[in-house]
Amino acid sequence: MTQRKRYNVVPHGADWQVKRGGRVLSDHHLKTAAVHEGVRAARADQDSQLLIRRRNGTIQDNRTYGHDPFPPRG
């Protein structure tokens, strides 16, 4: 089984960054712009996961694109 590619929206000083594998993909002044770019990148690179973090570093949201081997119960 292949592992999903993980994208992160993280705080960086007063700004926000979109990262993959520790590499910065883009910088943004607004969190909404960073989330939008993170969603675009994760959707284009299917079987991926987007983690959106708060200023304090905790996870705010977790989004999966493509096949999810562990779908939520419901």
MIKOLGU-991217 format. One line per 8 residues: number of its first residue (from 1); their letters; for each residue x, y, z of N, C-alpha, C. Coordinates in steps of 0.02 Angstrom, whole numbers, plus 50000, padded with zeros to 5 digits. Example, Ala and Ser with C-alpha at 12.3 -4.5 7.8 and 13.67 -1.06 7.14 Angstrom:
BEGIN
1) as) 50660 49716 50390 50615 49775 50390 50660 49835 50390  50642 49888 50354 50684 49947 50357 50645 50002 50394 $
% end
This chain:
BEGIN
1) mtqrkryn) 50042 49942 50000 50000 50000 50000 50045 50062 50000  50029 50109 49957 50067 50171 49955 50040 50220 50007  50083 50260 50032 50063 50309 50082 50041 50374 50049  49992 50406 50079 49968 50470 50052 50022 50523 50059  50022 50570 50011 50067 50627 50015 50037 50677 50063  50076 50705 50107 50050 50750 50158 50069 50822 50144  50019 50865 50141 50028 50937 50134 50009 50969 50199  50042 51025 50217 50028 51060 50280 50020 51134 50268 $
9) vvphgadw) 49970 51164 50301 49964 51237 50304 49986 51254 50375  50041 51292 50380 50072 51305 50445 50086 51380 50453  50085 51403 50516 50104 51473 50528 50179 51483 50519  50197 51542 50496 50267 51560 50487 50274 51634 50504  50292 51649 50566 50293 51719 50587 50222 51746 50586  50212 51802 50553 50145 51831 50547 50109 51803 50486  50142 51763 50445 50113 51737 50383 50098 51663 50389  50081 51632 50331 50064 51562 50326 50101 51531 50268 $
17) qvkrggrv) 50119 51467 50275 50153 51431 50221 50116 51367 50205  50123 51346 50142 50101 51280 50121 50165 51239 50111  50168 51181 50144 50228 51139 50141 50210 51068 50120  50259 51035 50089 50254 50963 50076 50323 50934 50088  50326 50885 50133 50389 50852 50148 50443 50900 50174  50423 50951 50212 50471 50998 50239 50492 51053 50190  50470 51048 50128 50487 51097 50076 50430 51148 50070  50446 51212 50071 50396 51265 50065 50374 51270 49992 $
25) lsdhhlkt) 50308 51264 49981 50280 51270 49914 50258 51341 49900  50231 51376 49952 50209 51445 49942 50201 51480 50009  50206 51547 50007 50197 51591 50065 50135 51634 50053  50098 51648 50108 50036 51687 50103 50029 51732 50164  50000 51791 50154 49986 51836 50210 49923 51815 50248  49875 51784 50212 49812 51764 50243 49808 51688 50246  49780 51663 50301 49772 51591 50309 49724 51563 50257  49671 51600 50240 49623 51576 50191 49656 51565 50123 $
33) aavhegvr) 49702 51609 50104 49738 51600 50041 49783 51539 50044  49815 51527 50101 49858 51468 50108 49816 51404 50105  49759 51404 50138 49715 51345 50136 49692 51332 50064  49672 51385 50029 49650 51378 49959 49705 51346 49916  49766 51369 49924 49823 51342 49886 49839 51271 49907  49833 51256 49971 49844 51189 49996 49793 51139 49968  49730 51160 49966 49677 51118 49937 49691 51105 49863  49710 51158 49827 49724 51151 49755 49781 51101 49744 $
41) aaradqds) 49834 51108 49782 49892 51064 49775 49875 50992 49793  49839 50982 49848 49822 50914 49871 49774 50880 49823  49726 50917 49796 49679 50888 49747 49715 50868 49683  49764 50906 49662 49801 50892 49601 49847 50832 49609  49864 50815 49670 49912 50761 49686 49876 50707 49725  49828 50674 49692 49782 50627 49726 49818 50572 49764  49782 50547 49809 49799 50507 49867 49844 50550 49911  49814 50605 49934 49850 50652 49975 49808 50673 50035 $
49) qllirrrn) 49841 50707 50081 49810 50730 50143 49832 50801 50155  49785 50844 50177 49801 50913 50193 49787 50923 50267  49839 50943 50304 49832 50960 50375 49835 51036 50381  49784 51064 50412 49780 51136 50423 49792 51148 50497  49842 51187 50513 49861 51198 50583 49839 51267 50607  49830 51272 50673 49816 51336 50705 49882 51371 50719  49879 51433 50742 49939 51471 50760 49981 51435 50813  49948 51399 50858 49985 51365 50912 50013 51298 50890 $
57) gtiqdnrt) 50002 51278 50826 50031 51217 50799 49986 51156 50802  49930 51161 50838 49884 51104 50842 49845 51098 50776  49820 51038 50762 49784 51025 50700 49713 51053 50705  49695 51096 50658 49628 51124 50654 49583 51081 50611  49609 51057 50554 49570 51018 50507 49615 50969 50470  49586 50913 50449 49621 50861 50413 49578 50841 50354  49603 50850 50293 49565 50834 50233 49602 50782 50192  49564 50734 50166 49593 50680 50126 49565 50685 50055 $
65) yghdpfpp) 49609 50676 50005 49590 50678 49935 49611 50614 49902  49568 50586 49861 49582 50522 49829 49557 50465 49873  49585 50406 49864 49565 50347 49903 49586 50355 49976  49537 50345 50021 49551 50348 50093 49548 50278 50121  49604 50248 50141 49603 50179 50166 49568 50174 50234  49558 50229 50269 49524 50229 50333 49467 50280 50333  49414 50269 50294 49359 50318 50292 49324 50322 50360  49296 50381 50375 49261 50388 50439 49198 50345 50441 $
73) rg) 49182 50321 50500 49120 50283 50508 49061 50330 50504  49005 50305 50481 48948 50350 50479 48888 50321 50459 $
% end
